[in-house]
């Protein structure tokens, strides 16, 4: 999938007045958001966020979401990744093969079971597996910690979520399954990478075109889960 660009006519160039009362950084962010082609495209195509295109672009290249696959989506709000997962796996409304979780409310999505709870709650893993009804083929995580305004603190908290998601994936995935999670440039701990390399056939970072160039976010992709000792090949 190519990165959206000009398709004829004048490009949108929304500007926020300096007298709007916004801080300069907030004004720049809002202008960038209003002029973002992925934002306009998500509205036109019915996706709940521009983040949907990050998963679409990764899946177009790496083929994670196969028809019939069972998927768990961690930190799903507002639901863009769950929409993509349900569509690409063919998840049926009467027998959902996608389970999403977030402590924020998520409006219903056809083919998706939604749990409104914190993934860090002790009983969340069991609730997810019960809702799915079987081990997942794919574990997705676009989780990011709420920002505090302190970059180092925000970075550490989001990296912790990535580590917790990876630990969950290794405990629940079917052999041959895949794990995809948000991380940051230079932020993935060596211990986490070592653990994933021990448990998956391949591990690497990806940055889809929909991820803004100035953003430090990356996605950690681990493919081909080798299985646990208690699992059949």
C-alpha positions in Angstrom: 0.0 0.0 0.0 1.4 3.4 -1.0 1.6 6.3 1.3 -1.3 8.7 0.6 -0.4 11.8 -1.3 -1.8 14.4 -3.7 -4.3 12.9 -6.1 -5.1 16.1 -8.0 -6.5 19.5 -7.1 -5.2 21.6 -4.3 -3.8 20.0 -1.2 -5.6 20.9 2.1 -3.6 23.3 4.2 -5.5 24.1 7.3 -4.1 26.8 9.5 -4.9 27.6 13.1 -4.8 31.3 14.0 -2.1 32.3 16.4 -4.7 34.1 18.4 -6.6 30.8 19.0 -5.3 30.6 22.6 -3.4 27.4 21.9 0.3 26.9 22.7 2.5 26.9 19.6 3.2 23.1 20.0 -0.5 22.4 20.3 -1.3 24.5 17.3 1.4 22.8 15.2 0.0 19.3 16.2 -3.5 20.3 15.3 -2.5 21.7 11.9 -0.6 18.5 11.2 -3.6 16.4 12.2 -6.0 18.4 10.1 -3.7 18.2 7.0 -2.8 14.5 7.5 -3.9 12.5 4.4 -4.4 9.4 6.6 -6.8 11.2 8.8 -8.9 12.2 5.8 -8.7 8.7 4.4 -9.7 7.0 7.6 -12.9 9.2 7.8 -13.7 8.5 4.1 -13.2 4.7 4.5 -14.9 4.3 7.8 -11.9 3.5 10.1 -11.9 4.9 13.6 -8.3 6.2 13.5 -5.4 6.7 11.2 -3.6 4.0 13.1 -5.7 1.4 11.2 -3.4 2.1 8.2 -0.3 1.2 10.2 -1.7 -2.3 10.7 -2.9 -2.5 7.1 0.5 -1.6 5.8 2.3 -4.1 8.1 -0.1 -6.9 7.3 0.1 -6.2 3.5 3.8 -6.9 3.8 4.0 -9.6 6.5 0.7 -11.5 6.1 -0.2 -11.8 9.7 -4.0 -11.7 9.5 -5.0 -14.8 7.6 -8.7 -15.9 7.1 -9.9 -17.7 10.1 -7.1 -16.6 12.4 -7.9 -15.9 16.0 -6.7 -12.4 17.2 -6.3 -10.6 20.5 -6.0 -6.8 20.3 -4.5 -5.2 23.4 -5.2 -1.5 24.0 -7.8 -1.4 21.3 -9.4 2.0 21.7 -10.8 3.5 19.6 -10.9 0.3 17.6 -9.1 0.9 14.3 -6.9 -2.2 14.6 -9.8 -4.4 15.6 -11.7 -3.2 12.6 -8.8 -4.3 10.3 -8.3 -7.6 12.1 -12.0 -8.5 11.9 -12.2 -7.7 8.2 -9.0 -9.5 7.2 -9.6 -12.6 9.2 -13.3 -12.8 8.2 -14.5 -12.7 11.8 -18.2 -13.3 12.0 -20.5 -11.3 14.2 -22.2 -14.5 15.6 -18.9 -16.2 16.3 -16.2 -13.5 16.8 -12.6 -14.5 16.2 -11.2 -11.2 17.5 -11.2 -10.1 21.1 -10.2 -6.5 22.0 -9.5 -5.0 25.4 -9.1 -1.5 26.7 -9.9 0.4 29.9 -11.5 3.1 27.7 -14.8 2.4 26.1 -14.9 1.1 22.6 -18.1 1.3 20.5 -19.3 -2.1 19.1 -17.5 -3.6 16.1 -19.0 -6.4 14.0 -17.0 -9.6 14.6 -15.2 -8.3 17.7 -15.8 -9.1 21.4 -14.8 -6.1 23.4 -13.7 -6.2 27.1 -13.7 -2.8 28.9 -11.0 -3.4 31.4 -7.4 -2.7 32.1 -5.1 -5.3 30.5 -2.8 -5.0 33.6 -5.6 -6.3 35.8 -4.7 -9.8 37.2 -7.7 -11.5 35.7 -7.4 -9.9 32.2 -5.4 -12.7 30.5 -7.9 -15.3 31.6 -10.9 -13.2 30.5 -9.3 -12.7 27.1 -8.8 -16.4 26.5 -12.2 -17.2 27.8 -13.8 -14.7 25.4 -11.8 -16.0 22.5 -12.5 -19.6 23.2 -9.1 -20.8 22.1 -5.4 -19.9 21.9 -4.8 -16.9 19.5 -2.9 -17.0 16.3 -2.0 -13.3 16.6 -1.5 -10.9 19.5 -1.5 -7.2 18.6 -0.7 -4.4 20.9 -0.8 -0.7 20.1 -0.8 0.2 23.8 0.8 3.4 25.0 0.8 4.8 28.5 -1.1 8.0 29.2 1.4 10.8 28.9 2.6 12.7 31.9 4.5 15.4 30.1 7.8 13.9 31.2 9.3 12.2 28.1 11.5 9.8 30.0 8.7 8.6 32.3 6.3 8.3 29.4 8.9 6.3 27.4 9.5 3.9 30.3 5.8 3.3 31.0 5.1 2.5 27.3 8.0 0.2 27.1 6.7 -1.6 30.2 3.4 -2.2 28.4 5.3 -3.7 25.4 7.2 -6.1 27.7 4.0 -7.2 29.5 2.3 -7.7 26.1 5.2 -9.8 24.9 5.2 -12.0 28.0 1.4 -12.5 27.5 2.0 -13.5 23.8 4.6 -16.1 24.7 2.2 -17.6 27.3 -0.9 -17.9 25.1 0.0 -18.0 21.3 -0.5 -21.1 19.2 2.7 -22.5 17.6 3.4 -20.6 14.4 1.6 -17.5 15.8 2.7 -13.8 15.6 3.2 -10.9 17.9 3.1 -7.2 16.9 3.5 -4.4 19.5 4.4 -0.7 19.7 7.8 0.2 20.9 10.1 3.2 20.5 13.4 3.8 18.6 16.3 2.8 20.8 13.9 1.7 23.5 13.5 -2.0 23.2 15.4 -3.7 26.0 18.0 -6.3 25.1 16.4 -8.7 27.5 13.1 -8.5 25.7 14.7 -8.9 22.3 16.6 -12.0 23.6 13.4 -13.5 25.0 11.5 -13.0 21.8 14.4 -14.4 19.6 14.4 -17.5 21.8 10.7 -18.0 21.2 10.1 -16.9 17.6 11.6 -17.7 14.3 12.2 -14.1 13.4 12.2 -10.8 15.3 12.6 -7.3 13.9 11.4 -3.7 14.0 9.1 -2.3 11.4 8.0 1.3 10.7 5.0 1.5 8.3 4.6 4.5 6.1 1.5 5.6 8.1 3.8 6.1 11.1 4.8 9.8 10.9 8.4 10.4 9.9 9.0 12.6 13.0 7.6 10.0 15.3 9.9 7.8 17.4 7.5 4.9 17.4 8.4 1.6 15.8 6.6 -1.7 15.9 8.2 -4.9 17.2 7.3 -7.8 15.0 7.9 -11.4 16.2 6.8 -14.1 13.7 6.6 -17.9 13.9 6.1 -18.7 17.6 8.1 -21.8 18.3 5.7 -23.1 21.0 5.9 -24.0 24.6 7.1 -27.3 26.1 3.5 -28.2 27.0 2.3 -27.6 23.4 2.1 -30.1 20.5 4.1 -28.9 17.4 
